[in-house]
Structure formats: C-alpha cells, structure tokens
Amino acid sequence: MYLTSDNVMAAIAEHLAGRLSIEQLAEWAFDHFYSLEQGEVTVPAGEESLIREVLDELMFADSDVCSLSAHELQQLMERLAQV
C-alpha cells in the first residue's frame, strides 16, 4: 500500500465535510500509522516524517485531551500541502 500527503489530506477533508466521524478519522490514522510502522505502507521520499507526525496527531484526535478543532485540522492539511 502507498500513502501520500494527499491521502491524509483527503481523509481530513472527509471528516471536515461531515462524511467521516472524528472517531473514524482517528481509527483510520491509527491503522495507517501502525501499517507504516510494520512496513506494510510506503510513503514518498521526503514525506515520511510529516506523515508520521500528522497521523500521530490524528490517531488521538477523538480523545478529550488531544481533540483537534476544525481550525487545527485545517492547519494540518496546510502543512501536508506544503510537501
């Protein structure tokens, strides 16, 4: 499986559009983060560090302590778009 910044932005956009709950987004991020850790997912050269950081933030986005606002999610998308 191949994961790009565009894929991560698309998942965030699905949540912001109301088609994916925050719990579903967190689960998606968790699954992809650990697939990346296990070597089951590859990412483009130069994007791995940022994708790991963003997935790490997203996989806890459904918890009260680490919840992310729409503005914060938009900022993550902007960071990903700069790659």
PDB file of N, CA, C and O in Angstrom:
ATOM      1  N   MET A   1       0.841  -1.169   0.000  1.00  0.00           N
ATOM      2  CA  MET A   1       0.000   0.000   0.000  1.00  0.00           C
ATOM      3  C   MET A   1       0.892   1.239   0.000  1.00  0.00           C
ATOM      4  O   MET A   1       1.967   1.240   0.600  1.00  0.00           O
ATOM      5  N   TYR A   2       0.446   2.267  -0.663  1.00  0.00           N
ATOM      6  CA  TYR A   2       1.183   3.512  -0.808  1.00  0.00           C
ATOM      7  C   TYR A   2       0.354   4.630  -0.180  1.00  0.00           C
ATOM      8  O   TYR A   2      -0.836   4.749  -0.472  1.00  0.00           O
ATOM      9  N   LEU A   3       0.952   5.441   0.666  1.00  0.00           N
ATOM     10  CA  LEU A   3       0.265   6.526   1.353  1.00  0.00           C
ATOM     11  C   LEU A   3       0.996   7.832   1.083  1.00  0.00           C
ATOM     12  O   LEU A   3       2.212   7.920   1.257  1.00  0.00           O
ATOM     13  N   THR A   4       0.255   8.837   0.659  1.00  0.00           N
ATOM     14  CA  THR A   4       0.835  10.141   0.372  1.00  0.00           C
ATOM     15  C   THR A   4       0.190  11.209   1.259  1.00  0.00           C
ATOM     16  O   THR A   4      -0.809  10.961   1.934  1.00  0.00           O
ATOM     17  N   SER A   5       0.774  12.371   1.240  1.00  0.00           N
ATOM     18  CA  SER A   5       0.180  13.509   1.952  1.00  0.00           C
ATOM     19  C   SER A   5      -1.220  13.797   1.427  1.00  0.00           C
ATOM     20  O   SER A   5      -2.104  14.192   2.187  1.00  0.00           O
ATOM     21  N   ASP A   6      -1.418  13.599   0.131  1.00  0.00           N
ATOM     22  CA  ASP A   6      -2.744  13.818  -0.459  1.00  0.00           C
ATOM     23  C   ASP A   6      -3.781  12.869   0.144  1.00  0.00           C
ATOM     24  O   ASP A   6      -4.925  13.264   0.371  1.00  0.00           O
ATOM     25  N   ASN A   7      -3.389  11.621   0.402  1.00  0.00           N
ATOM     26  CA  ASN A   7      -4.309  10.664   1.018  1.00  0.00           C
ATOM     27  C   ASN A   7      -4.712  11.118   2.414  1.00  0.00           C
ATOM     28  O   ASN A   7      -5.879  11.018   2.793  1.00  0.00           O
ATOM     29  N   VAL A   8      -3.755  11.612   3.167  1.00  0.00           N
ATOM     30  CA  VAL A   8      -4.029  12.063   4.534  1.00  0.00           C
ATOM     31  C   VAL A   8      -4.910  13.310   4.491  1.00  0.00           C
ATOM     32  O   VAL A   8      -5.850  13.433   5.276  1.00  0.00           O
ATOM     33  N   MET A   9      -4.612  14.230   3.581  1.00  0.00           N
ATOM     34  CA  MET A   9      -5.456  15.432   3.433  1.00  0.00           C
ATOM     35  C   MET A   9      -6.878  15.045   3.052  1.00  0.00           C
ATOM     36  O   MET A   9      -7.833  15.650   3.540  1.00  0.00           O
ATOM     37  N   ALA A  10      -7.031  14.054   2.195  1.00  0.00           N
ATOM     38  CA  ALA A  10      -8.359  13.606   1.765  1.00  0.00           C
ATOM     39  C   ALA A  10      -9.154  13.049   2.943  1.00  0.00           C
ATOM     40  O   ALA A  10     -10.356  13.294   3.054  1.00  0.00           O
ATOM     41  N   ALA A  11      -8.493  12.306   3.816  1.00  0.00           N
ATOM     42  CA  ALA A  11      -9.182  11.760   4.991  1.00  0.00           C
ATOM     43  C   ALA A  11      -9.633  12.888   5.920  1.00  0.00           C
ATOM     44  O   ALA A  11     -10.751  12.861   6.433  1.00  0.00           O
ATOM     45  N   ILE A  12      -8.777  13.862   6.132  1.00  0.00           N
ATOM     46  CA  ILE A  12      -9.152  15.013   6.970  1.00  0.00           C
ATOM     47  C   ILE A  12     -10.311  15.763   6.328  1.00  0.00           C
ATOM     48  O   ILE A  12     -11.255  16.153   7.015  1.00  0.00           O
ATOM     49  N   ALA A  13     -10.244  15.967   5.022  1.00  0.00           N
ATOM     50  CA  ALA A  13     -11.314  16.671   4.302  1.00  0.00           C
ATOM     51  C   ALA A  13     -12.641  15.930   4.419  1.00  0.00           C
ATOM     52  O   ALA A  13     -13.694  16.557   4.531  1.00  0.00           O
ATOM     53  N   GLU A  14     -12.595  14.603   4.395  1.00  0.00           N
ATOM     54  CA  GLU A  14     -13.818  13.804   4.557  1.00  0.00           C
ATOM     55  C   GLU A  14     -14.436  14.062   5.930  1.00  0.00           C
ATOM     56  O   GLU A  14     -15.657  14.151   6.057  1.00  0.00           O
ATOM     57  N   HIS A  15     -13.608  14.179   6.937  1.00  0.00           N
ATOM     58  CA  HIS A  15     -14.126  14.493   8.275  1.00  0.00           C
ATOM     59  C   HIS A  15     -14.707  15.900   8.310  1.00  0.00           C
ATOM     60  O   HIS A  15     -15.816  16.109   8.803  1.00  0.00           O
ATOM     61  N   LEU A  16     -13.960  16.853   7.790  1.00  0.00           N
ATOM     62  CA  LEU A  16     -14.440  18.243   7.817  1.00  0.00           C
ATOM     63  C   LEU A  16     -15.732  18.423   7.032  1.00  0.00           C
ATOM     64  O   LEU A  16     -16.523  19.318   7.330  1.00  0.00           O
ATOM     65  N   ALA A  17     -15.946  17.577   6.032  1.00  0.00           N
ATOM     66  CA  ALA A  17     -17.174  17.635   5.233  1.00  0.00           C
ATOM     67  C   ALA A  17     -18.327  16.871   5.890  1.00  0.00           C
ATOM     68  O   ALA A  17     -19.452  16.878   5.390  1.00  0.00           O
ATOM     69  N   GLY A  18     -18.035  16.219   7.009  1.00  0.00           N
ATOM     70  CA  GLY A  18     -19.088  15.509   7.729  1.00  0.00           C
ATOM     71  C   GLY A  18     -19.330  14.083   7.259  1.00  0.00           C
ATOM     72  O   GLY A  18     -20.296  13.448   7.684  1.00  0.00           O
ATOM     73  N   ARG A  19     -18.481  13.578   6.401  1.00  0.00           N
ATOM     74  CA  ARG A  19     -18.663  12.222   5.881  1.00  0.00           C
ATOM     75  C   ARG A  19     -17.887  11.170   6.668  1.00  0.00           C
ATOM     76  O   ARG A  19     -18.026   9.973   6.420  1.00  0.00           O
ATOM     77  N   LEU A  20     -17.073  11.620   7.611  1.00  0.00           N
ATOM     78  CA  LEU A  20     -16.257  10.734   8.426  1.00  0.00           C
ATOM     79  C   LEU A  20     -16.245  11.303   9.844  1.00  0.00           C
ATOM     80  O   LEU A  20     -15.869  12.458  10.047  1.00  0.00           O
ATOM     81  N   SER A  21     -16.650  10.504  10.816  1.00  0.00           N
ATOM     82  CA  SER A  21     -16.655  11.000  12.199  1.00  0.00           C
ATOM     83  C   SER A  21     -15.217  11.159  12.690  1.00  0.00           C
ATOM     84  O   SER A  21     -14.283  10.638  12.080  1.00  0.00           O
ATOM     85  N   ILE A  22     -15.050  11.876  13.784  1.00  0.00           N
ATOM     86  CA  ILE A  22     -13.719  12.052  14.351  1.00  0.00           C
ATOM     87  C   ILE A  22     -13.181  10.705  14.832  1.00  0.00           C
ATOM     88  O   ILE A  22     -11.977  10.458  14.773  1.00  0.00           O
ATOM     89  N   GLU A  23     -14.073   9.837  15.306  1.00  0.00           N
ATOM     90  CA  GLU A  23     -13.652   8.507  15.728  1.00  0.00           C
ATOM     91  C   GLU A  23     -13.166   7.684  14.537  1.00  0.00           C
ATOM     92  O   GLU A  23     -12.179   6.956  14.645  1.00  0.00           O
ATOM     93  N   GLN A  24     -13.850   7.797  13.410  1.00  0.00           N
ATOM     94  CA  GLN A  24     -13.434   7.088  12.199  1.00  0.00           C
ATOM     95  C   GLN A  24     -12.107   7.631  11.674  1.00  0.00           C
ATOM     96  O   GLN A  24     -11.257   6.866  11.218  1.00  0.00           O
ATOM     97  N   LEU A  25     -11.932   8.937  11.736  1.00  0.00           N
ATOM     98  CA  LEU A  25     -10.671   9.540  11.300  1.00  0.00           C
ATOM     99  C   LEU A  25      -9.526   9.070  12.192  1.00  0.00           C
ATOM    100  O   LEU A  25      -8.451   8.731  11.699  1.00  0.00           O
ATOM    101  N   ALA A  26      -9.754   9.050  13.495  1.00  0.00           N
ATOM    102  CA  ALA A  26      -8.724   8.594  14.428  1.00  0.00           C
ATOM    103  C   ALA A  26      -8.378   7.127  14.177  1.00  0.00           C
ATOM    104  O   ALA A  26      -7.206   6.751  14.215  1.00  0.00           O
ATOM    105  N   GLU A  27      -9.380   6.308  13.924  1.00  0.00           N
ATOM    106  CA  GLU A  27      -9.134   4.892  13.641  1.00  0.00           C
ATOM    107  C   GLU A  27      -8.368   4.717  12.326  1.00  0.00           C
ATOM    108  O   GLU A  27      -7.458   3.892  12.239  1.00  0.00           O
ATOM    109  N   TRP A  28      -8.737   5.489  11.315  1.00  0.00           N
ATOM    110  CA  TRP A  28      -8.044   5.447  10.023  1.00  0.00           C
ATOM    111  C   TRP A  28      -6.572   5.803  10.227  1.00  0.00           C
ATOM    112  O   TRP A  28      -5.685   5.120   9.716  1.00  0.00           O
ATOM    113  N   ALA A  29      -6.321   6.877  10.977  1.00  0.00           N
ATOM    114  CA  ALA A  29      -4.944   7.309  11.235  1.00  0.00           C
ATOM    115  C   ALA A  29      -4.172   6.249  12.020  1.00  0.00           C
ATOM    116  O   ALA A  29      -3.013   5.967  11.715  1.00  0.00           O
ATOM    117  N   PHE A  30      -4.812   5.667  13.024  1.00  0.00           N
ATOM    118  CA  PHE A  30      -4.186   4.613  13.818  1.00  0.00           C
ATOM    119  C   PHE A  30      -3.783   3.436  12.925  1.00  0.00           C
ATOM    120  O   PHE A  30      -2.650   2.957  12.990  1.00  0.00           O
ATOM    121  N   ASP A  31      -4.711   2.980  12.101  1.00  0.00           N
ATOM    122  CA  ASP A  31      -4.432   1.846  11.203  1.00  0.00           C
ATOM    123  C   ASP A  31      -3.265   2.145  10.265  1.00  0.00           C
ATOM    124  O   ASP A  31      -2.387   1.303  10.075  1.00  0.00           O
ATOM    125  N   HIS A  32      -3.256   3.332   9.687  1.00  0.00           N
ATOM    126  CA  HIS A  32      -2.194   3.687   8.740  1.00  0.00           C
ATOM    127  C   HIS A  32      -0.859   3.924   9.436  1.00  0.00           C
ATOM    128  O   HIS A  32       0.191   3.577   8.896  1.00  0.00           O
ATOM    129  N   PHE A  33      -0.891   4.512  10.629  1.00  0.00           N
ATOM    130  CA  PHE A  33       0.347   4.732  11.373  1.00  0.00           C
ATOM    131  C   PHE A  33       1.028   3.400  11.668  1.00  0.00           C
ATOM    132  O   PHE A  33       2.228   3.243  11.445  1.00  0.00           O
ATOM    133  N   TYR A  34       0.258   2.453  12.166  1.00  0.00           N
ATOM    134  CA  TYR A  34       0.867   1.174  12.522  1.00  0.00           C
ATOM    135  C   TYR A  34       1.197   0.329  11.303  1.00  0.00           C
ATOM    136  O   TYR A  34       2.135  -0.467  11.350  1.00  0.00           O
ATOM    137  N   SER A  35       0.464   0.477  10.227  1.00  0.00           N
ATOM    138  CA  SER A  35       0.845  -0.198   8.984  1.00  0.00           C
ATOM    139  C   SER A  35       2.172   0.351   8.476  1.00  0.00           C
ATOM    140  O   SER A  35       2.999  -0.392   7.946  1.00  0.00           O
ATOM    141  N   LEU A  36       2.367   1.637   8.638  1.00  0.00           N
ATOM    142  CA  LEU A  36       3.640   2.259   8.265  1.00  0.00           C
ATOM    143  C   LEU A  36       4.761   1.739   9.164  1.00  0.00           C
ATOM    144  O   LEU A  36       5.853   1.430   8.687  1.00  0.00           O
ATOM    145  N   GLU A  37       4.489   1.644  10.453  1.00  0.00           N
ATOM    146  CA  GLU A  37       5.473   1.122  11.403  1.00  0.00           C
ATOM    147  C   GLU A  37       5.878  -0.316  11.063  1.00  0.00           C
ATOM    148  O   GLU A  37       7.037  -0.698  11.229  1.00  0.00           O
ATOM    149  N   GLN A  38       4.921  -1.099  10.592  1.00  0.00           N
ATOM    150  CA  GLN A  38       5.158  -2.503  10.283  1.00  0.00           C
ATOM    151  C   GLN A  38       5.743  -2.709   8.886  1.00  0.00           C
ATOM    152  O   GLN A  38       6.034  -3.840   8.496  1.00  0.00           O
ATOM    153  N   GLY A  39       5.917  -1.619   8.130  1.00  0.00           N
ATOM    154  CA  GLY A  39       6.468  -1.725   6.792  1.00  0.00           C
ATOM    155  C   GLY A  39       5.465  -2.183   5.756  1.00  0.00           C
ATOM    156  O   GLY A  39       5.849  -2.567   4.650  1.00  0.00           O
ATOM    157  N   GLU A  40       4.184  -2.151   6.095  1.00  0.00           N
ATOM    158  CA  GLU A  40       3.126  -2.556   5.179  1.00  0.00           C
ATOM    159  C   GLU A  40       2.687  -1.411   4.272  1.00  0.00           C
ATOM    160  O   GLU A  40       2.002  -1.627   3.272  1.00  0.00           O
ATOM    161  N   VAL A  41       3.085  -0.204   4.627  1.00  0.00           N
ATOM    162  CA  VAL A  41       2.738   1.002   3.876  1.00  0.00           C
ATOM    163  C   VAL A  41       4.032   1.717   3.524  1.00  0.00           C
ATOM    164  O   VAL A  41       4.948   1.801   4.342  1.00  0.00           O
ATOM    165  N   THR A  42       4.101   2.224   2.317  1.00  0.00           N
ATOM    166  CA  THR A  42       5.243   3.043   1.929  1.00  0.00           C
ATOM    167  C   THR A  42       4.752   4.454   1.643  1.00  0.00           C
ATOM    168  O   THR A  42       3.590   4.667   1.298  1.00  0.00           O
ATOM    169  N   VAL A  43       5.656   5.406   1.792  1.00  0.00           N
ATOM    170  CA  VAL A  43       5.335   6.810   1.547  1.00  0.00           C
ATOM    171  C   VAL A  43       6.410   7.394   0.642  1.00  0.00           C
ATOM    172  O   VAL A  43       7.522   6.871   0.586  1.00  0.00           O
ATOM    173  N   PRO A  44       6.092   8.466  -0.063  1.00  0.00           N
ATOM    174  CA  PRO A  44       7.089   9.106  -0.920  1.00  0.00           C
ATOM    175  C   PRO A  44       8.278   9.619  -0.108  1.00  0.00           C
ATOM    176  O   PRO A  44       8.136  10.038   1.041  1.00  0.00           O
ATOM    177  N   ALA A  45       9.420   9.575  -0.720  1.00  0.00           N
ATOM    178  CA  ALA A  45      10.620  10.117  -0.079  1.00  0.00           C
ATOM    179  C   ALA A  45      10.377  11.575   0.286  1.00  0.00           C
ATOM    180  O   ALA A  45       9.813  12.333  -0.503  1.00  0.00           O
ATOM    181  N   GLY A  46      10.792  11.955   1.451  1.00  0.00           N
ATOM    182  CA  GLY A  46      10.636  13.332   1.885  1.00  0.00           C
ATOM    183  C   GLY A  46       9.320  13.623   2.584  1.00  0.00           C
ATOM    184  O   GLY A  46       9.165  14.697   3.165  1.00  0.00           O
ATOM    185  N   GLU A  47       8.359  12.691   2.547  1.00  0.00           N
ATOM    186  CA  GLU A  47       7.062  12.921   3.187  1.00  0.00           C
ATOM    187  C   GLU A  47       6.892  12.106   4.469  1.00  0.00           C
ATOM    188  O   GLU A  47       5.979  12.366   5.253  1.00  0.00           O
ATOM    189  N   GLU A  48       7.754  11.135   4.680  1.00  0.00           N
ATOM    190  CA  GLU A  48       7.532  10.189   5.783  1.00  0.00           C
ATOM    191  C   GLU A  48       7.457  10.854   7.144  1.00  0.00           C
ATOM    192  O   GLU A  48       6.547  10.560   7.920  1.00  0.00           O
ATOM    193  N   SER A  49       8.376  11.729   7.449  1.00  0.00           N
ATOM    194  CA  SER A  49       8.398  12.367   8.759  1.00  0.00           C
ATOM    195  C   SER A  49       7.113  13.150   9.025  1.00  0.00           C
ATOM    196  O   SER A  49       6.508  13.013  10.088  1.00  0.00           O
ATOM    197  N   LEU A  50       6.710  13.947   8.083  1.00  0.00           N
ATOM    198  CA  LEU A  50       5.498  14.748   8.248  1.00  0.00           C
ATOM    199  C   LEU A  50       4.261  13.865   8.331  1.00  0.00           C
ATOM    200  O   LEU A  50       3.387  14.106   9.164  1.00  0.00           O
ATOM    201  N   ILE A  51       4.174  12.853   7.487  1.00  0.00           N
ATOM    202  CA  ILE A  51       3.016  11.954   7.520  1.00  0.00           C
ATOM    203  C   ILE A  51       2.945  11.255   8.873  1.00  0.00           C
ATOM    204  O   ILE A  51       1.863  11.134   9.447  1.00  0.00           O
ATOM    205  N   ARG A  52       4.065  10.802   9.383  1.00  0.00           N
ATOM    206  CA  ARG A  52       4.085  10.164  10.707  1.00  0.00           C
ATOM    207  C   ARG A  52       3.594  11.133  11.788  1.00  0.00           C
ATOM    208  O   ARG A  52       2.794  10.758  12.644  1.00  0.00           O
ATOM    209  N   GLU A  53       4.073  12.373  11.744  1.00  0.00           N
ATOM    210  CA  GLU A  53       3.662  13.373  12.736  1.00  0.00           C
ATOM    211  C   GLU A  53       2.154  13.622  12.684  1.00  0.00           C
ATOM    212  O   GLU A  53       1.482  13.654  13.715  1.00  0.00           O
ATOM    213  N   VAL A  54       1.642  13.793  11.486  1.00  0.00           N
ATOM    214  CA  VAL A  54       0.218  14.096  11.333  1.00  0.00           C
ATOM    215  C   VAL A  54      -0.632  12.893  11.742  1.00  0.00           C
ATOM    216  O   VAL A  54      -1.627  13.055  12.449  1.00  0.00           O
ATOM    217  N   LEU A  55      -0.257  11.696  11.309  1.00  0.00           N
ATOM    218  CA  LEU A  55      -1.004  10.503  11.720  1.00  0.00           C
ATOM    219  C   LEU A  55      -0.993  10.354  13.232  1.00  0.00           C
ATOM    220  O   LEU A  55      -1.999   9.974  13.831  1.00  0.00           O
ATOM    221  N   ASP A  56       0.142  10.653  13.849  1.00  0.00           N
ATOM    222  CA  ASP A  56       0.236  10.570  15.300  1.00  0.00           C
ATOM    223  C   ASP A  56      -0.744  11.531  15.962  1.00  0.00           C
ATOM    224  O   ASP A  56      -1.395  11.174  16.944  1.00  0.00           O
ATOM    225  N   GLU A  57      -0.853  12.722  15.445  1.00  0.00           N
ATOM    226  CA  GLU A  57      -1.802  13.688  15.999  1.00  0.00           C
ATOM    227  C   GLU A  57      -3.236  13.242  15.758  1.00  0.00           C
ATOM    228  O   GLU A  57      -4.080  13.355  16.647  1.00  0.00           O
ATOM    229  N   LEU A  58      -3.516  12.737  14.561  1.00  0.00           N
ATOM    230  CA  LEU A  58      -4.880  12.354  14.206  1.00  0.00           C
ATOM    231  C   LEU A  58      -5.379  11.134  14.965  1.00  0.00           C
ATOM    232  O   LEU A  58      -6.567  11.048  15.273  1.00  0.00           O
ATOM    233  N   MET A  59      -4.501  10.195  15.270  1.00  0.00           N
ATOM    234  CA  MET A  59      -4.997   8.969  15.884  1.00  0.00           C
ATOM    235  C   MET A  59      -5.477   9.176  17.319  1.00  0.00           C
ATOM    236  O   MET A  59      -6.107   8.288  17.894  1.00  0.00           O
ATOM    237  N   PHE A  60      -5.192  10.320  17.892  1.00  0.00           N
ATOM    238  CA  PHE A  60      -5.704  10.642  19.224  1.00  0.00           C
ATOM    239  C   PHE A  60      -6.697  11.807  19.176  1.00  0.00           C
ATOM    240  O   PHE A  60      -7.073  12.343  20.218  1.00  0.00           O
ATOM    241  N   ALA A  61      -7.112  12.194  17.993  1.00  0.00           N
ATOM    242  CA  ALA A  61      -7.983  13.358  17.820  1.00  0.00           C
ATOM    243  C   ALA A  61      -9.369  13.162  18.425  1.00  0.00           C
ATOM    244  O   ALA A  61     -10.093  14.134  18.638  1.00  0.00           O
ATOM    245  N   ASP A  62      -9.742  11.927  18.702  1.00  0.00           N
ATOM    246  CA  ASP A  62     -11.063  11.683  19.268  1.00  0.00           C
ATOM    247  C   ASP A  62     -11.068  11.670  20.798  1.00  0.00           C
ATOM    248  O   ASP A  62     -12.122  11.506  21.412  1.00  0.00           O
ATOM    249  N   SER A  63      -9.902  11.842  21.412  1.00  0.00           N
ATOM    250  CA  SER A  63      -9.849  11.867  22.878  1.00  0.00           C
ATOM    251  C   SER A  63     -10.063  13.295  23.375  1.00  0.00           C
ATOM    252  O   SER A  63      -9.750  14.263  22.682  1.00  0.00           O
ATOM    253  N   ASP A  64     -10.597  13.404  24.576  1.00  0.00           N
ATOM    254  CA  ASP A  64     -10.851  14.734  25.145  1.00  0.00           C
ATOM    255  C   ASP A  64      -9.568  15.531  25.305  1.00  0.00           C
ATOM    256  O   ASP A  64      -9.556  16.741  25.080  1.00  0.00           O
ATOM    257  N   VAL A  65      -8.510  14.877  25.684  1.00  0.00           N
ATOM    258  CA  VAL A  65      -7.243  15.553  25.961  1.00  0.00           C
ATOM    259  C   VAL A  65      -6.575  16.054  24.680  1.00  0.00           C
ATOM    260  O   VAL A  65      -5.954  17.117  24.679  1.00  0.00           O
ATOM    261  N   CYS A  66      -6.696  15.306  23.607  1.00  0.00           N
ATOM    262  CA  CYS A  66      -5.978  15.631  22.367  1.00  0.00           C
ATOM    263  C   CYS A  66      -6.905  16.009  21.222  1.00  0.00           C
ATOM    264  O   CYS A  66      -6.500  15.950  20.061  1.00  0.00           O
ATOM    265  N   SER A  67      -8.130  16.392  21.520  1.00  0.00           N
ATOM    266  CA  SER A  67      -9.070  16.701  20.448  1.00  0.00           C
ATOM    267  C   SER A  67      -8.551  17.860  19.589  1.00  0.00           C
ATOM    268  O   SER A  67      -7.861  18.759  20.071  1.00  0.00           O
ATOM    269  N   LEU A  68      -8.901  17.807  18.323  1.00  0.00           N
ATOM    270  CA  LEU A  68      -8.465  18.825  17.370  1.00  0.00           C
ATOM    271  C   LEU A  68      -9.673  19.579  16.837  1.00  0.00           C
ATOM    272  O   LEU A  68     -10.681  18.970  16.476  1.00  0.00           O
ATOM    273  N   SER A  69      -9.576  20.880  16.787  1.00  0.00           N
ATOM    274  CA  SER A  69     -10.648  21.698  16.233  1.00  0.00           C
ATOM    275  C   SER A  69     -10.586  21.674  14.711  1.00  0.00           C
ATOM    276  O   SER A  69      -9.600  21.226  14.126  1.00  0.00           O
ATOM    277  N   ALA A  70     -11.636  22.154  14.085  1.00  0.00           N
ATOM    278  CA  ALA A  70     -11.650  22.249  12.625  1.00  0.00           C
ATOM    279  C   ALA A  70     -10.484  23.116  12.148  1.00  0.00           C
ATOM    280  O   ALA A  70      -9.856  22.813  11.133  1.00  0.00           O
ATOM    281  N   HIS A  71     -10.202  24.173  12.867  1.00  0.00           N
ATOM    282  CA  HIS A  71      -9.084  25.053  12.507  1.00  0.00           C
ATOM    283  C   HIS A  71      -7.752  24.308  12.593  1.00  0.00           C
ATOM    284  O   HIS A  71      -6.908  24.442  11.707  1.00  0.00           O
ATOM    285  N   GLU A  72      -7.564  23.533  13.643  1.00  0.00           N
ATOM    286  CA  GLU A  72      -6.328  22.762  13.788  1.00  0.00           C
ATOM    287  C   GLU A  72      -6.199  21.693  12.707  1.00  0.00           C
ATOM    288  O   GLU A  72      -5.104  21.435  12.207  1.00  0.00           O
ATOM    289  N   LEU A  73      -7.319  21.077  12.351  1.00  0.00           N
ATOM    290  CA  LEU A  73      -7.296  20.098  11.265  1.00  0.00           C
ATOM    291  C   LEU A  73      -6.944  20.768   9.942  1.00  0.00           C
ATOM    292  O   LEU A  73      -6.207  20.204   9.132  1.00  0.00           O
ATOM    293  N   GLN A  74      -7.468  21.963   9.725  1.00  0.00           N
ATOM    294  CA  GLN A  74      -7.148  22.722   8.520  1.00  0.00           C
ATOM    295  C   GLN A  74      -5.654  23.059   8.486  1.00  0.00           C
ATOM    296  O   GLN A  74      -5.028  23.018   7.427  1.00  0.00           O
ATOM    297  N   GLN A  75      -5.097  23.388   9.638  1.00  0.00           N
ATOM    298  CA  GLN A  75      -3.657  23.677   9.711  1.00  0.00           C
ATOM    299  C   GLN A  75      -2.823  22.445   9.363  1.00  0.00           C
ATOM    300  O   GLN A  75      -1.789  22.554   8.704  1.00  0.00           O
ATOM    301  N   LEU A  76      -3.279  21.270   9.811  1.00  0.00           N
ATOM    302  CA  LEU A  76      -2.578  20.038   9.440  1.00  0.00           C
ATOM    303  C   LEU A  76      -2.612  19.836   7.929  1.00  0.00           C
ATOM    304  O   LEU A  76      -1.615  19.434   7.329  1.00  0.00           O
ATOM    305  N   MET A  77      -3.750  20.113   7.322  1.00  0.00           N
ATOM    306  CA  MET A  77      -3.864  19.991   5.874  1.00  0.00           C
ATOM    307  C   MET A  77      -2.918  20.956   5.168  1.00  0.00           C
ATOM    308  O   MET A  77      -2.307  20.605   4.159  1.00  0.00           O
ATOM    309  N   GLU A  78      -2.799  22.157   5.691  1.00  0.00           N
ATOM    310  CA  GLU A  78      -1.902  23.148   5.101  1.00  0.00           C
ATOM    311  C   GLU A  78      -0.447  22.689   5.196  1.00  0.00           C
ATOM    312  O   GLU A  78       0.329  22.878   4.259  1.00  0.00           O
ATOM    313  N   ARG A  79      -0.081  22.089   6.325  1.00  0.00           N
ATOM    314  CA  ARG A  79       1.282  21.549   6.461  1.00  0.00           C
ATOM    315  C   ARG A  79       1.535  20.460   5.442  1.00  0.00           C
ATOM    316  O   ARG A  79       2.597  20.417   4.820  1.00  0.00           O
ATOM    317  N   LEU A  80       0.569  19.582   5.270  1.00  0.00           N
ATOM    318  CA  LEU A  80       0.708  18.483   4.314  1.00  0.00           C
ATOM    319  C   LEU A  80       0.787  18.999   2.880  1.00  0.00           C
ATOM    320  O   LEU A  80       1.498  18.431   2.051  1.00  0.00           O
ATOM    321  N   ALA A  81       0.066  20.063   2.592  1.00  0.00           N
ATOM    322  CA  ALA A  81       0.056  20.622   1.228  1.00  0.00           C
ATOM    323  C   ALA A  81       1.392  21.239   0.841  1.00  0.00           C
ATOM    324  O   ALA A  81       1.677  21.409  -0.344  1.00  0.00           O
ATOM    325  N   GLN A  82       2.198  21.568   1.815  1.00  0.00           N
ATOM    326  CA  GLN A  82       3.489  22.211   1.542  1.00  0.00           C
ATOM    327  C   GLN A  82       4.581  21.229   1.139  1.00  0.00           C
ATOM    328  O   GLN A  82       5.681  21.635   0.764  1.00  0.00           O
ATOM    329  N   VAL A  83       4.278  19.943   1.215  1.00  0.00           N
ATOM    330  CA  VAL A  83       5.295  18.923   0.882  1.00  0.00           C
ATOM    331  C   VAL A  83       5.484  18.852  -0.615  1.00  0.00           C
ATOM    332  O   VAL A  83       6.292  18.060  -1.099  1.00  0.00           O
TER     333      VAL A  83
END
